[in-house]
Amino acid sequence: MTTPTADEPTGLDALIAGLQIFREYGNPARPTHCEHDELTICGIDPADVVDEDKARLAALGFYDGGDAFYSHRFGSA
């Protein structure tokens, strides 16, 4: 997990910014799943996401897990 820089949004702003990027790649009916303090973004294939967006998502707290994007920053607390 990366730590946001002073230039990156935090909190809800970071979550919304990430979701807006994911929206460019699809609109799944059930887009998230959360368990064990990990948020999973469902229905968006990381292979379809360009590297520039992956870097931005990483800065926002989402990582490419190969089969999906995940976040421990936005998981259950």
N, C-alpha and C positions, 0 to 999 in steps of 0.2 A: 504494500500500500504506500502510495506517495503522500507526502505532506503538502498541503496547498501552499503556494507562495502568496505573497502579499497581493499579487495581481489576480489571483484566482478567487472566484466566489466561494463562500463557505455556507454551511447550513442548508436551508431550503433553496437558496439561490443556486448552490452547486448541484443539488439533486435535480432541480428543474432544468438547469443548463444541460446536464447529462441526458435527461429524458428527452429534451428537444433534439439532441444529436441522434439518439436511438430512433426517434420518430421519423427521421430522414430515411431510415432503413426498413421501416415497416410499421404496422399498427396492429400488433397481436391482440386478440380478444382478452387474453389473460397475461399481461405483460410482466408480472413480477411474482416472485415466490420468496418467502423469507423464513428461515429457520436456522437455529444454532448461530445466531448473530451474523448471518450472511444473507444479503439480499441478492437474488438471482434475477437477471433480466432474461425473460423467456421469449422465444420466437424471433430473436435477432441473431443471425449467424455471424460470429466474429470474422469469419473468412470473407464476408461481404463488406466489412467496414474498412475503409481506407486508413492507411497508417497515420495520416495527419489527425483523423478523428480519434483513432486509438490513443494517440499521445494526449490529446485534449481530454479524453475520457479518463485516462490514467491520472492526469493532474486534478481532475474533479473527484477522484476516489473510486473509479471503476476499473477493474482489470480484466484482461482477456484470459479466460480460463481454458481456452481451446474449444470447448463445446458451448460456452455461454459467457456472458459478462457477469462479474460478481463484484460485490462491494461489502467490505466489513465496516466501512464508515457509516453506511446507511442501513445496516442490519438492525435486528431487534436489540434493544438495550435493556 
